[in-house]
Amino acid sequence: MKCDVISLDNKKTGQIDLDESVFGLPVREDILARTVNWQLANRRSGTRKTKTRREIRGGGAKPFRQKGTGRARQGTSRSPLNRGGGTIFGPLVRSHDQGLPKKVRRLALKTALSAKQAEGKLVILDSAALKEAKTAALAKQVEKLGWTSALVIDGAEVDGNFARAAANIAGLDVLPTQGGQRLRYLALRHPGADQGSRQQTGGAVEMTKTRKEVKLSQEQMYALIRMPLITEKSTLLSEYNQVSFRVPLTATKPEIKAAVEGLFAVKVKAVNTLRQKGKVKLFRGRPGKRVDTKKAIVTLNEGHSIDITTGV
């Protein structure tokens, strides 16, 4: 599938081959709807809360005697039947997160790209970079392209001048490839004007990524690797030359790899992370939630090992 490559001045600069297994699939509206609902559900905070009758202060004394008043008997003034009382079946603090298989997410991304390509809304730019961060100049180029609402997916790092200029234009968003998991793909950029720099693997246009080496100080390493996990499961992982650590929620895989290699003088083959959600518990009769934790499972190269009991 051939597609034209244009510049920000709306001039054709070349062509690119798009894999039909990614950009030529039939549109699956059911998969798109399922994925969008999954994204919206995971975005919800779930912090709305109403008080039940046991959580409202007061109401310990019986409001009136049991018999002789002609009224219905009452044991507390905080009953849901009274004004100022508790709420029956009200909303509680809970998580709205839903699960979605990775294969479904990939299919949703492919069908979203295919839908944009079929509608003629998929635009490939030769470069999304500006010499100066001038919003007026970029606004004229966007108007020339005829964009009213667009999402520009740049390379591994977004050009700073382009991002600052686009921040003041309504309806124009800029994201790196790591943040391009939204289903609003309207503009897609390839890295550089050289046609040979593009590779096609697995059906999608893969953007060449240059990973920067992560450099950490000794304090940052100790802050990332908080503690090793010594459990029955982690003991079984040692048979596969794997070690598990407790890490901060904001820790990334490259940072974890650099910290483990720096602290233990080993070579890391792969890093997998798992976020464990805190359980909802009752603390002194009141509902509460434990903090979320993050676990990193580090796979070491052959010939390298870490004894978690001694740290060597």
C-alpha positions as CSV (number, residue, x, y, z in Angstrom):
1,M,0.0,0.0,0.0
2,K,1.6,3.2,-1.2
3,C,1.1,6.5,0.8
4,D,2.5,9.9,0.0
5,V,4.9,11.6,2.3
6,I,4.4,15.4,2.7
7,S,6.1,18.3,4.5
8,L,4.6,20.8,6.8
9,D,4.3,23.1,3.8
10,N,1.9,20.6,2.3
11,K,4.4,19.6,-0.5
12,K,4.9,16.0,-1.5
13,T,8.4,14.8,-0.7
14,G,8.2,11.0,-1.5
15,Q,6.2,7.8,-0.9
16,I,6.3,5.1,1.7
17,D,5.0,1.5,1.7
18,L,2.5,0.7,4.4
19,D,1.8,-2.8,5.5
20,E,-1.7,-3.9,4.7
21,S,-1.8,-6.1,7.8
22,V,-1.8,-2.9,9.9
23,F,-3.2,-0.2,7.6
24,G,-5.6,-2.3,5.5
25,L,-7.7,-4.2,8.0
26,P,-11.5,-4.0,8.0
27,V,-12.8,-1.7,10.7
28,R,-14.0,-3.5,13.8
29,E,-16.3,-1.1,15.6
30,D,-16.9,-3.6,18.4
31,I,-13.2,-3.8,19.2
32,L,-12.9,0.0,19.1
33,A,-15.8,0.5,21.4
34,R,-14.5,-2.1,23.8
35,T,-11.1,-0.5,23.9
36,V,-12.4,3.0,24.4
37,N,-14.7,1.9,27.2
38,W,-11.6,0.2,28.8
39,Q,-9.6,3.4,28.6
40,L,-12.4,5.5,30.0
41,A,-13.1,3.0,32.9
42,N,-9.4,3.0,33.9
43,R,-9.4,6.8,33.9
44,R,-12.0,6.9,36.6
45,S,-10.7,7.6,40.1
46,G,-13.5,5.9,42.0
47,T,-13.2,8.2,45.0
48,R,-16.8,9.3,45.4
49,K,-18.2,8.1,48.8
50,T,-21.3,8.4,50.9
51,K,-21.6,7.6,54.6
52,T,-23.5,4.7,56.0
53,R,-25.4,4.8,59.3
54,R,-22.5,3.5,61.2
55,E,-20.1,6.2,59.9
56,I,-22.2,9.2,60.9
57,R,-21.3,10.8,64.2
58,G,-23.9,10.8,66.9
59,G,-27.2,8.9,67.2
60,G,-26.1,6.8,70.2
61,A,-29.2,7.6,72.3
62,K,-32.6,6.4,71.5
63,P,-34.6,9.4,70.1
64,F,-37.8,8.6,72.0
65,R,-39.3,5.8,74.1
66,Q,-40.3,2.5,72.6
67,K,-44.0,2.6,73.4
68,G,-46.8,5.1,74.0
69,T,-45.9,7.8,71.4
70,G,-47.9,6.4,68.6
71,R,-44.8,6.7,66.3
72,A,-42.8,3.9,64.7
73,R,-40.1,2.7,67.0
74,Q,-36.6,4.1,66.4
75,G,-33.3,3.1,67.9
76,T,-31.1,5.9,66.5
77,S,-31.6,9.3,64.9
78,R,-29.0,8.4,62.2
79,S,-31.2,5.8,60.5
80,P,-31.4,6.2,56.7
81,L,-35.1,7.0,57.2
82,N,-34.3,10.2,59.0
83,R,-32.9,13.5,57.7
84,G,-29.2,13.6,58.3
85,G,-29.0,9.8,58.5
86,G,-26.9,7.4,56.5
87,T,-27.3,6.5,52.9
88,I,-28.5,3.0,51.8
89,F,-26.5,1.4,49.0
90,G,-24.6,4.6,48.3
91,P,-21.4,4.7,46.2
92,L,-18.2,3.5,48.0
93,V,-14.5,4.0,47.2
94,R,-13.6,1.3,44.6
95,S,-11.5,0.7,41.5
96,H,-13.1,0.8,38.1
97,D,-10.1,-0.8,36.4
98,Q,-10.9,-3.3,33.7
99,G,-8.8,-5.9,32.0
100,L,-8.2,-6.1,28.3
101,P,-6.0,-8.7,26.6
102,K,-2.9,-7.4,24.8
103,K,-4.0,-9.0,21.5
104,V,-7.3,-7.0,21.6
105,R,-5.4,-3.8,22.3
106,R,-3.1,-4.4,19.3
107,L,-6.0,-5.2,17.1
108,A,-7.8,-2.0,18.2
109,L,-4.7,0.0,17.4
110,K,-4.4,-1.6,14.0
111,T,-8.1,-1.2,13.1
112,A,-7.9,2.5,14.3
113,L,-5.0,3.1,11.9
114,S,-6.8,1.2,9.1
115,A,-9.9,3.3,9.7
116,K,-8.0,6.6,9.5
117,Q,-6.2,5.3,6.3
118,A,-9.5,4.4,4.7
119,E,-11.0,7.8,5.5
120,G,-8.0,9.5,4.1
121,K,-7.1,11.1,7.5
122,L,-3.8,9.4,7.9
123,V,-1.0,11.9,7.0
124,I,2.7,11.1,7.0
125,L,5.1,14.0,7.5
126,D,8.8,13.9,6.6
127,S,9.7,15.9,9.7
128,A,7.8,17.5,12.7
129,A,10.5,20.0,13.7
130,L,10.8,23.7,13.8
131,K,13.8,26.0,13.9
132,E,11.9,28.4,16.2
133,A,9.0,27.8,18.6
134,K,6.7,30.2,16.8
135,T,3.0,29.4,17.2
136,A,2.0,31.9,14.4
137,A,4.2,30.1,11.8
138,L,3.0,26.7,12.8
139,A,-0.7,27.8,12.8
140,K,-0.3,29.0,9.2
141,Q,1.2,25.6,8.2
142,V,-1.6,23.7,10.0
143,E,-4.2,25.9,8.2
144,K,-2.5,25.1,4.9
145,L,-2.7,21.4,5.7
146,G,-6.4,21.8,6.5
147,W,-6.2,20.3,10.0
148,T,-8.8,21.2,12.5
149,S,-8.1,18.4,15.0
150,A,-5.0,16.3,14.7
151,L,-2.7,14.1,16.8
152,V,1.0,14.1,15.7
153,I,3.0,11.0,16.7
154,D,6.6,11.9,16.7
155,G,9.7,9.8,17.3
156,A,11.1,8.6,20.6
157,E,11.5,12.3,21.6
158,V,9.3,15.2,20.5
159,D,11.0,18.2,19.0
160,G,10.9,20.9,21.7
161,N,10.2,23.8,19.4
162,F,7.4,22.0,17.6
163,A,5.8,20.9,21.0
164,R,6.0,24.4,22.4
165,A,4.5,25.9,19.3
166,A,1.7,23.3,19.1
167,A,0.8,23.7,22.7
168,N,-1.0,27.0,21.9
169,I,-3.0,25.6,19.0
170,A,-6.4,24.3,19.9
171,G,-7.1,20.8,18.6
172,L,-3.4,19.9,17.9
173,D,-1.8,17.4,20.2
174,V,1.8,16.1,20.0
175,L,2.9,12.8,21.6
176,P,6.1,10.6,21.3
177,T,5.8,7.0,20.1
178,Q,5.6,5.7,23.8
179,G,2.4,7.8,24.4
180,G,0.8,7.0,21.1
181,Q,-1.6,4.3,22.4
182,R,-4.7,6.5,22.0
183,L,-7.2,5.8,19.2
184,R,-7.1,9.3,17.8
185,Y,-4.4,8.7,15.2
186,L,-4.8,11.6,12.7
187,A,-1.1,12.3,11.8
188,L,1.8,10.0,11.8
189,R,5.5,10.9,11.4
190,H,8.4,8.8,10.3
191,P,11.9,9.5,11.7
192,G,13.8,11.5,9.1
193,A,13.4,12.2,5.4
194,D,15.7,9.3,4.3
195,Q,13.4,6.6,2.9
196,G,15.9,3.9,3.9
197,S,15.6,4.8,7.6
198,R,12.2,3.2,7.8
199,Q,11.8,-0.4,8.5
200,Q,8.7,-2.6,8.5
201,T,8.6,-5.3,11.1
202,G,5.5,-7.2,12.2
203,G,3.3,-5.2,9.7
204,A,3.6,-1.8,11.3
205,V,5.9,1.0,10.3
206,E,8.6,0.8,13.0
207,M,10.3,4.1,13.9
208,T,14.0,3.8,14.5
209,K,14.6,4.4,18.2
210,T,17.9,5.5,19.8
211,R,17.8,4.7,23.5
212,K,19.9,6.9,25.7
213,E,22.0,5.3,28.3
214,V,20.6,5.9,31.8
215,K,23.1,7.3,34.3
216,L,22.2,7.1,37.9
217,S,23.9,8.2,41.1
218,Q,24.5,5.9,44.0
219,E,21.6,7.5,45.9
220,Q,19.3,7.1,43.0
221,M,20.2,3.4,42.7
222,Y,19.4,2.7,46.3
223,A,16.1,4.7,46.0
224,L,15.1,2.6,43.0
225,I,16.0,-0.9,44.4
226,R,14.1,-0.6,47.7
227,M,14.3,-4.2,48.9
228,P,14.6,-7.8,47.5
229,L,11.4,-9.9,47.7
230,I,12.1,-13.1,49.6
231,T,9.1,-15.3,49.1
232,E,8.3,-18.8,48.0
233,K,7.6,-17.6,44.5
234,S,10.8,-15.5,44.3
235,T,12.8,-18.6,45.4
236,L,11.4,-20.5,42.5
237,L,12.3,-17.7,40.1
238,S,16.0,-18.2,41.1
239,E,15.9,-21.4,39.2
240,Y,15.5,-19.4,36.0
241,N,18.2,-16.9,37.0
242,Q,15.6,-14.3,38.0
243,V,15.5,-12.0,41.0
244,S,12.5,-9.9,42.2
245,F,12.8,-6.5,43.8
246,R,10.4,-3.9,45.3
247,V,10.7,-0.7,43.3
248,P,8.9,2.7,43.3
249,L,5.7,3.1,41.2
250,T,7.4,5.6,39.0
251,A,10.4,3.5,38.2
252,T,11.0,2.6,34.5
253,K,12.6,-0.5,33.1
254,P,15.7,1.2,31.9
255,E,16.2,2.8,35.3
256,I,15.7,-0.5,37.1
257,K,18.2,-2.2,34.7
258,A,20.8,0.5,35.3
259,A,20.3,0.4,39.1
260,V,20.7,-3.4,39.3
261,E,23.8,-3.5,37.1
262,G,25.3,-0.6,39.1
263,L,24.6,-2.0,42.5
264,F,25.4,-5.7,42.0
265,A,27.9,-5.6,39.1
266,V,25.9,-8.0,36.9
267,K,24.5,-7.9,33.3
268,V,20.7,-7.8,33.0
269,K,19.0,-9.5,30.1
270,A,15.4,-8.3,30.7
271,V,13.2,-6.5,33.2
272,N,9.5,-7.2,33.7
273,T,7.4,-5.1,36.1
274,L,4.1,-5.8,37.8
275,R,1.9,-3.2,39.6
276,Q,0.1,-4.7,42.6
277,K,-3.0,-2.8,43.6
278,G,-3.6,-2.3,47.3
279,K,-6.4,-4.3,48.8
280,V,-9.4,-2.7,50.4
281,K,-9.4,-3.4,54.1
282,L,-11.4,-2.3,57.2
283,F,-9.4,-0.3,59.6
284,R,-11.1,0.1,63.0
285,G,-14.4,-0.4,61.4
286,R,-13.9,2.0,58.5
287,P,-13.1,1.1,54.9
288,G,-9.6,1.9,53.7
289,K,-7.2,0.9,51.0
290,R,-3.6,-0.2,51.2
291,V,-1.1,1.6,49.0
292,D,-0.2,0.2,45.6
293,T,3.2,-1.5,45.1
294,K,5.4,-2.3,42.2
295,K,7.5,-5.4,41.7
296,A,10.3,-5.8,39.2
297,I,11.4,-9.3,38.0
298,V,15.0,-9.0,36.7
299,T,16.4,-11.7,34.4
300,L,20.2,-12.0,34.5
301,N,22.5,-13.1,31.7
302,E,24.1,-16.5,31.9
303,G,27.0,-16.6,34.2
304,H,25.7,-13.8,36.4
305,S,23.7,-14.3,39.6
306,I,22.6,-12.4,42.8
307,D,22.3,-13.9,46.2
308,I,19.4,-11.9,47.7
309,T,20.4,-13.0,51.2
310,T,23.8,-11.5,51.0
311,G,23.5,-9.1,48.0
312,V,26.4,-10.5,46.0
